[in-house]
């Protein structure tokens, strides 16, 4: 099947590493009734249709849903629905939910709000693809002045501290969208901390982990007030955001912890 694409969806379908992970997961897990939430151009639904009895492909964007309708018209077991997946009332429960509304730390996409709404339509032994994420935090020195995604090495940044894997989220249960936490990070070389680098690893299944790719959770640089640091300094970092709340929901600050005399 030849898939038509908008420019954005063309970029998605050109990301071979991302697609390979999802193809393997769908080939292994798809069965029975599958809901594909945020289907886009329909490529994941087209794969699921080969293994499932029925696929419901939901897409809120009108242009994308029309493309999906064309791309999936040869599959008798696929229904394309143009609506908001977080509000749609399914007539049955799913064996598998595919929801790839992913973004770094899930901040700027609707993965969590949509899945929180859809969980009641998942069978007790049902499966979600992807099944979760792991988030990592690093202090960096960068010229970045505004919150930005790292693409092709830009904005340039240099990691000054040890990586902190600060959260692991599994999608099989309700997740509170608002995140707020305080961390301690150890510096391992001299420099000026000017930001935080968030990196998200996607658990497509519990056995398939996909790191950042150009169209799957590129690292996010969050500017901070400048802090001169040396090896073994400790930073106290406060980070908050809302998953699905957009980049404007991000708040971050850091300060050095001075040892007691």
C-alpha positions as CSV (number, residue, x, y, z in Angstrom):
1,X,0.0,0.0,0.0
2,X,1.2,3.5,-0.9
3,X,0.6,6.0,1.9
4,X,-0.2,9.6,1.2
5,X,1.1,12.2,3.6
6,X,1.0,15.7,4.8
7,X,4.6,17.2,5.1
8,X,4.6,16.4,8.9
9,X,3.3,12.9,8.4
10,X,5.9,12.4,5.6
11,X,8.6,13.2,8.2
12,X,7.0,10.7,10.6
13,X,6.9,7.9,8.0
14,X,10.5,8.7,7.0
15,X,11.8,7.9,10.5
16,X,12.9,4.3,9.9
17,X,14.1,3.6,13.5
18,X,10.8,4.8,14.9
19,X,8.8,2.8,12.4
20,X,10.8,-0.4,12.8
21,X,10.1,-0.5,16.6
22,X,6.4,0.0,16.1
23,X,6.2,-2.5,13.3
24,X,7.8,-5.2,15.4
25,X,5.5,-4.4,18.4
26,X,2.3,-4.4,16.2
27,X,3.3,-7.6,14.4
28,X,3.8,-9.3,17.8
29,X,0.9,-7.8,19.8
30,X,-2.0,-6.8,17.5
31,X,-5.1,-9.0,17.8
32,X,-8.8,-8.9,18.2
33,X,-10.0,-5.3,18.4
34,X,-7.4,-2.6,18.1
35,X,-7.9,1.2,18.7
36,X,-5.4,3.4,17.0
37,X,-5.7,6.8,18.7
38,X,-4.2,9.7,16.7
39,X,-3.8,7.5,13.6
40,X,-2.4,10.3,11.5
41,X,-1.9,9.0,7.9
42,X,-2.9,5.5,9.1
43,X,0.3,3.6,8.7
44,X,0.1,1.9,12.2
45,X,-3.5,1.0,11.5
46,X,-2.5,-0.5,8.2
47,X,-0.1,-2.8,10.0
48,X,-2.5,-3.7,12.8
49,X,-5.3,-4.5,10.3
50,X,-3.2,-7.5,9.0
51,X,-3.3,-9.1,12.5
52,X,-6.5,-7.8,14.1
53,X,-10.2,-8.6,13.5
54,X,-11.1,-5.0,13.7
55,X,-9.3,-1.6,13.8
56,X,-10.8,1.7,14.9
57,X,-8.5,4.5,13.7
58,X,-9.3,7.8,15.4
59,X,-7.9,11.2,14.2
60,X,-8.9,14.7,15.2
61,X,-7.2,16.5,12.4
62,X,-9.6,16.7,9.4
63,X,-6.9,16.7,6.7
64,X,-5.1,13.8,8.3
65,X,-8.3,11.8,8.8
66,X,-9.1,12.2,5.1
67,X,-5.7,10.9,4.1
68,X,-6.1,8.0,6.5
69,X,-9.5,7.2,5.0
70,X,-7.9,7.0,1.5
71,X,-4.9,5.1,2.7
72,X,-7.0,2.5,4.6
73,X,-9.9,2.1,2.2
74,X,-8.7,-1.3,1.0
75,X,-9.0,-2.8,4.5
76,X,-12.5,-4.1,5.2
77,X,-11.7,-4.4,8.9
78,X,-10.7,-0.7,9.5
79,X,-13.0,2.1,10.5
80,X,-11.6,5.7,10.4
81,X,-13.3,8.1,12.8
82,X,-12.8,11.9,12.6
83,X,-13.1,13.0,16.2
84,X,-11.3,13.8,19.5
85,X,-10.0,10.5,20.8
86,X,-10.3,11.7,24.4
87,X,-14.1,12.3,23.9
88,X,-15.1,9.4,21.6
89,X,-17.4,6.8,23.1
90,X,-16.4,3.4,21.7
91,X,-19.1,0.7,21.4
92,X,-16.8,-2.1,22.5
93,X,-13.5,-2.7,24.4
94,X,-10.1,-3.1,22.8
95,X,-7.6,-5.9,23.1
96,X,-4.9,-3.4,22.0
97,X,-4.7,0.4,22.1
98,X,-2.1,2.0,19.9
99,X,-1.5,5.6,20.9
100,X,1.6,7.4,19.6
101,X,0.9,10.9,20.7
102,X,4.4,11.1,22.0
103,X,6.6,14.0,22.9
104,X,9.7,14.5,25.1
105,X,8.5,13.9,28.7
106,X,4.9,13.8,27.1
107,X,4.7,17.6,27.6
108,X,3.6,18.9,24.2
109,X,1.3,16.1,23.0
110,X,-2.0,14.6,24.3
111,X,-0.7,11.0,25.1
112,X,-1.7,11.2,28.8
113,X,-5.0,13.0,28.6
114,X,-6.1,10.7,25.7
115,X,-5.0,7.5,27.4
116,X,-6.5,8.5,30.7
117,X,-9.9,8.8,28.9
118,X,-9.5,5.7,26.9
119,X,-8.4,3.2,29.6
120,X,-12.0,2.4,30.4
121,X,-12.3,1.0,26.9
122,X,-9.3,-1.4,27.3
123,X,-10.0,-5.0,28.3
124,X,-8.7,-6.2,31.6
125,X,-5.9,-8.1,29.9
126,X,-5.4,-5.5,27.2
127,X,-2.2,-4.1,25.8
128,X,-1.0,-0.6,25.1
129,X,1.5,0.3,22.4
130,X,3.8,2.0,23.4
131,X,3.6,0.7,27.0
132,X,5.5,3.5,28.7
133,X,8.5,5.9,28.8
134,X,11.6,6.6,30.8
135,X,12.7,10.2,31.3
136,X,16.3,11.3,31.9
137,X,17.6,14.7,33.1
138,X,21.1,16.2,32.6
139,X,22.6,19.7,33.4
140,X,24.1,21.3,30.3
141,X,26.1,24.3,29.1
142,X,24.4,25.8,26.0
143,X,23.8,29.0,24.2
144,X,20.1,28.2,24.1
145,X,18.0,31.1,25.4
146,X,14.6,29.7,24.8
147,X,13.2,26.2,25.4
148,X,14.1,24.3,22.3
149,X,14.3,20.8,20.9
150,X,17.7,19.5,19.9
151,X,17.8,18.7,16.2
152,X,20.9,17.8,14.2
153,X,23.2,18.9,17.1
154,X,21.5,22.3,17.5
155,X,21.2,24.1,19.8
156,X,24.8,23.0,20.8
157,X,25.1,21.8,24.3
158,X,27.7,20.1,26.5
159,X,26.7,17.8,29.4
160,X,28.2,18.8,32.7
161,X,26.7,16.3,35.1
162,X,25.7,12.7,35.6
163,X,22.4,11.6,34.0
164,X,19.5,11.3,36.3
165,X,16.7,8.9,35.3
166,X,13.9,10.7,37.1
167,X,10.7,9.0,36.1
168,X,9.3,5.8,34.5
169,X,5.7,5.9,33.4
170,X,3.7,2.9,32.4
171,X,0.5,3.5,30.4
172,X,-1.6,0.7,31.8
173,X,-3.1,2.9,34.6
174,X,-4.2,6.5,35.1
175,X,-1.3,9.0,35.2
176,X,-1.5,12.4,36.9
177,X,-0.7,14.9,34.1
178,X,0.8,17.5,36.5
179,X,4.5,16.7,37.3
180,X,6.4,18.5,40.0
181,X,9.6,17.2,41.7
182,X,12.9,18.3,43.2
183,X,16.2,16.5,42.4
184,X,19.8,16.5,43.4
185,X,22.3,16.3,40.5
186,X,26.0,15.8,40.8
187,X,28.3,17.9,38.5
188,X,31.2,15.9,37.0
189,X,33.2,18.7,35.2
190,X,33.8,22.4,35.4
191,X,31.7,24.8,33.3
192,X,28.6,27.0,33.4
193,X,25.2,25.3,33.7
194,X,22.8,27.2,31.6
195,X,20.1,24.6,31.1
196,X,18.5,21.2,31.6
197,X,18.4,18.5,28.9
198,X,15.4,16.2,29.0
199,X,15.7,12.9,27.1
200,X,12.9,10.4,26.8
201,X,13.2,6.8,25.9
202,X,10.1,5.0,24.6
203,X,9.1,1.6,25.8
204,X,7.3,0.4,22.7
205,X,7.0,-2.9,24.5
206,X,8.7,-4.0,27.6
207,X,11.4,-5.6,25.4
208,X,11.7,-2.9,22.7
209,X,13.2,0.4,23.8
210,X,13.6,3.3,21.3
211,X,15.8,6.2,22.1
212,X,15.3,9.7,20.7
213,X,14.9,9.9,16.9
214,X,14.3,13.0,14.7
215,X,10.5,12.4,14.9
216,X,10.3,10.6,18.3
217,X,11.0,12.6,21.4
218,X,14.1,14.7,20.4
219,X,15.9,16.0,23.5
220,X,14.5,19.1,25.0
221,X,16.7,22.0,26.3
222,X,15.2,24.1,29.1
223,X,17.2,27.3,29.9
224,X,18.2,28.1,33.4
225,X,19.8,31.0,35.2
226,X,23.6,30.6,34.7
227,X,25.5,28.8,37.4
228,X,29.3,28.4,37.5
229,X,30.1,24.9,38.6
230,X,33.1,22.6,39.2
231,X,33.5,18.9,39.6
232,X,31.6,17.4,42.5
233,X,29.3,20.4,43.0
234,X,25.7,19.4,43.8
235,X,22.7,21.1,42.2
236,X,19.2,21.2,43.6
237,X,16.8,21.2,40.6
238,X,13.1,22.0,40.8
239,X,11.2,20.9,37.7
240,X,7.5,21.1,36.9
241,X,5.3,20.7,33.8
242,X,2.0,19.4,32.7
243,X,1.8,16.4,30.4
244,X,-0.3,17.6,27.5
245,X,-0.1,21.1,28.8
246,X,2.4,22.4,26.3
247,X,5.9,23.8,26.6
248,X,4.5,26.9,28.2
249,X,3.7,24.8,31.3
250,X,7.4,24.0,31.9
251,X,9.0,25.6,35.0
252,X,12.6,24.9,36.0
253,X,15.2,26.4,38.4
254,X,18.5,25.2,39.9
255,X,20.8,26.3,42.6
256,X,24.1,25.0,44.1
257,X,24.0,23.3,47.4
258,X,26.8,24.6,49.6
259,X,28.2,22.1,52.0
260,X,27.9,22.9,55.7
261,X,31.1,24.1,57.3
